[in-house]
């Protein structure tokens, strides 16, 4: 197999690069793109430099490894604005809001009803019906403080 690939010469890298780029089009994920670009770069350099196939493989591996972190460093972090920014972070949307305890907080743990859901709250002991403010969220746990008045 290696003999067949070496008989193609420089074209084998260009073909491999085209295959990787086609795979990127079929299953996008920005990973095959960099392998394809590395293969194309090795192919283009091979037109000017006469190097062994072993050296070409090493150059391909090094370029592949170098291009991925470079892309991650310089790729823009793009998040599309949404009309529901807290959709998957519902609890964070409750930060700072005041609610009435459904059950008392005993030994630091109680419950509060928010819309149609009952949430576990952690905070100072308080009687049922007391008003509490959400001050912190950790996973499904809401940390509260008592609100006077």
N, C-alpha and C positions, 0 to 999 in steps of 0.2 A: 504494500500500500504506500509506504514511504517513497519507494522508487517511482511510483506513478505520480505522486504529488511533486516530487523533485523534478520530474520531466516537464511538468507544467511551468516550473520556474516562478517568475514574478506573478504570473497570472493566478497562481493558486491563492495568493494573498488577496488579490483583488476579488476573486470569486468568493473566498471566505468572508471578506468584508461585506460583499453584496448579500450573501446568505444571512449574516448577522443583522444587517439593516432590514432585510425582508422579514426576519423573525420579529424584529422590534415593531414593525408595522402590524403584524398579525397579533402579537401579544405585547402591547406597550407596557413599559415599566421602566424605561430609561436605563436598562442594564445592558441589553444587547447592542444598544446604540454605541456605547463606548468600546465594546469589543469589536464592533464593525469598524469604527473609526481607527482603532489601533491596527487592525488588519490592513485597512487601506493605507495607513501611514507606512507600515512596513513594506507593503507592495510598492508604494511610490518611491520610497528611499531605495528599494532594491533595484529600481531602474538605473540609479546613479552609482550605487555601491555594490560591488561583487562580494557578497559575504556568504558564508556557508548556511545551510538550512538550519543547523543547530543555533547559530548566532541569530538568525531571523526569528526562531521560536523564542529565544530568550528576550529579544527586543520586543516581540509581541506581548509576552507575559509582563515585562516591565512597563510597557506603555498601557496595557490594560489595567494594571494595578495603580498606575499613576493617574490615569484619566478619571477614574471613579471618585477618588477624594477631591480632585480638583473641581469636578462638576458639583459635588456636594458643597464645596466651599463657596463657589461663585454663583450657583443657581439661586435665583430669587425665591424667597419664601413667599409664595402667593397663596393667600386664602381669599376666596371669593366672599364678598359681603353677603350676608344672609338676612332675611327678615326675621329669623328666629335664632339669634346667636346662642341662646341657652338651651337649645332643643335637646341635646344630649348631655347637658350639664344642668339639669333642672334645679338641683339642690343649691348650686351656686347663685341662682337667680333669687334665692330667698335671703341672701346675705343682707343684714341691716333691717329686715322687715320685722314687724312685731306681730306675734300670734298669741292666742289664749291656750293655756295648757288644758288638754282634755283629761289627763290623769296627772296626779301630783308627781313631782320629782322627788323620789325617795332614794337615798344613798347615791345621789348624783345621776339617776336615770329616770326618765319619764317619757310621756308621749304627747304629741301635739297633732291636731288634725289640720292639714293644709289642703284645701280643696277637697278632693275625694280620696286622699291618701293619709294614712297615719304614719308619722315619722317618729323615730326614736331620737330623743334629745338628751343631752348631757349638760349638766350645770348644777348650780347651787340648789339645795332642797327648797321646793316651793309648793304651795297648795294648788289643788286643781282649780282652774278658773283664773289663775294668776297670769299676768301678761309678761311675755319674755321676748327678747330680741335675739335673732340669729346672729352670732358673731363670728362663727367659723364653721367650715364644712370639711369633713374628712370622710370620703366615701359616702356611705348611707347615713352617717352620724352627723347630727346637727348639734353644735355647741351653742348654748344660750346663756344669757345673763338676765337677771330680773329687771323689770322696768317698773319704776315707781309711778304711782298715780294711775 
